Amino acid sequence: MADQESQIWPLAPSRLHRRSDEENPTFKAIRRERSNKCFVYVFAGIVLQSIVILVFALVVLRVKPPGFNLSSVQIKTLKSTSSPAASFNATLSTEMAIKNKNFGQYKFEGSSASLWYGEFKVGEAKFANGSVKARGTRKVNVSIEVRSNRLPKDVQNGGLGSEINSGYLNISSYAKISGRVHLMNIMKKRKTIDMNCTMVLVLKNKTVKDLVCK
């Protein structure tokens, strides 16, 4: 009886508990994979944002000079004579097109157009101030008075008479537009454009031919 009471029974082995500062290798691998994915997503977002900013700067914020073209020229009045003194007087009605290639409004002011016979100015007109909307085109009508009395006497008495007798008068024009491109009310940049044209006035039927601009 005593032997049975004195008999010692072995204790059941206690369950081993992992220390709190130790992690399951599987959980550690999952956490590492999530961290890598997070880094990839952040990096991809930064790259994408940089591309968007670069495209915005190159396309939207890049200021280009507007296009400028002389669409048409019509003779409203024309008088010419080769004797006793060669002379001509005319009123030309011109239509010019201003094409704004930018993403901001183009406001122009202090612009002018002039007509030339040879190297001498025979007419000039000022543009009214105006604007062209973003990515838009505006047509401007300008009437110019042409007077041969602005020519030197030696030119009037020289080849002008023979040119009038031929029925054709060679005229050139020069136009200049100065203004600013307004981008999103944060940037203004001045852009000036000019245009040179040549044309022939047909005196008999009061028309214009061979209009070439550059």
Salt bridges, closest charged atoms under 4 A:
ASP21 OD2 - ARG19 NH2 2.51
GLU22 OE1 - ARG18 NH1 3.64
GLU23 OE2 - ARG31 NH1 3.48
GLU33 OE2 - LYS37 NZ 3.73
GLU109 OE2 - ARG190 NH2 3.44
GLU124 OE1 - LYS121 NZ 3.44
GLU145 OE1 - ARG147 NH2 2.98
